[in-house]
Amino acid sequence: MPRRLTGFTPSGDLHIGNYFGAIAPIVARQADAGTVVFITDLHALTLEHDPALVRRRTLEFATLLLAAGVDPTACLLVVQSHVPEHTELHYLLECVTGYGEASRMIQFKEKSRRQERVRLSLLTYPVLMAADILLYDTDEVPVGEDQRQHVELARDLAQRFNSRYAPVFTVPTAVNPPVAARIMDLASPTGKMSKSAPSPAGVLRLLDPPDVLRRKVMRAVTDPGTTVAYDPDAKPGVSNLLAILSACTGTGPHELATGFGGYRELKQAVADAVVATVAPVQRRYHDLARHPEHVREILRAGAERARDLAAAKVRAAKEAIGLMPA
């Protein structure tokens, strides 16, 4: 199986879109090996942040991933900052990256426009992301359109390094995540559900209590008319509810649409399905959260395994680029 890498940045709260778009696919394929799952805590530092909150979310994300079924014996589960080779390779790759390449990244342009003071890490973190990918000989990176440009940068840097110095890196490929990854915000169904949404009203967080999940679904924005139909362009609100129900049940949204006579009936079905989907994850999460040292031990073991892989890759890159062995 091709090695596939998925990262989760602890800059917000994991939601049901993350679950269906990234976590469930990891669980589905981890028995085939070749899966790297890591929490990209260094990426959370590119913007203004609360240090205590980053630490809390890092442990929370790891606990949620385990609760959702990620098996640390079947895949590599690691926290980015626990493996110093990530930042070491980052610098080596900066030495083959042009300033123009970094400054053209769409996310840098968008986020820097919204800030008076821009951190240098916001400019360079796509190179760190390339290091994350190339460090583990990653073949495939599941990403949405907003991150595809970053994988293209990793491809360019791998090819340039291999051509200029030595064939050290596997050239990765961006792959499309499942359709369920395009779950939209309930309060604004033309925008994707996001961990960093300014308002939590439209985000179904994995740790939201059942009554909160139900309330958010029942207050979801719908569309003019009363007909339940799956048409994302003409009926984005209703289509989003059908997409969520489809992800929860495995039945296609067009087929589901024929079973409802009105919006309220649809919302009740979606609320029931969402609560039923996250209930076992929440139960396992709360069990694991009572034993945080157990989770930390799993992460320490993951870091040791990761360093065995990463150290060899960094040694090869250092030798190829011209550094003298210690």
Secondary structure as GFF3:
##gff-version 3
##sequence-region A 1 326
A	DSSP	beta_strand	4	8	.	.	.	ID=ss1
A	DSSP	alpha_helix	16	18	.	.	.	ID=ss2
A	DSSP	pi_helix	19	23	.	.	.	ID=ss3
A	DSSP	alpha_helix	24	29	.	.	.	ID=ss4
A	DSSP	three_ten_helix	30	32	.	.	.	ID=ss5
A	DSSP	beta_strand	35	39	.	.	.	ID=ss6
A	DSSP	three_ten_helix	41	45	.	.	.	ID=ss7
A	DSSP	alpha_helix	51	67	.	.	.	ID=ss8
A	DSSP	beta_strand	76	79	.	.	.	ID=ss9
A	DSSP	three_ten_helix	80	82	.	.	.	ID=ss10
A	DSSP	alpha_helix	85	94	.	.	.	ID=ss11
A	DSSP	alpha_helix	99	103	.	.	.	ID=ss12
A	DSSP	alpha_helix	106	113	.	.	.	ID=ss13
A	DSSP	alpha_helix	120	134	.	.	.	ID=ss14
A	DSSP	beta_strand	140	142	.	.	.	ID=ss15
A	DSSP	alpha_helix	145	164	.	.	.	ID=ss16
A	DSSP	beta_strand	173	175	.	.	.	ID=ss17
A	DSSP	three_ten_helix	179	182	.	.	.	ID=ss18
A	DSSP	three_ten_helix	200	202	.	.	.	ID=ss19
A	DSSP	alpha_helix	210	218	.	.	.	ID=ss20
A	DSSP	alpha_helix	236	249	.	.	.	ID=ss21
A	DSSP	alpha_helix	253	257	.	.	.	ID=ss22
A	DSSP	alpha_helix	263	289	.	.	.	ID=ss23
A	DSSP	alpha_helix	292	321	.	.	.	ID=ss24
###
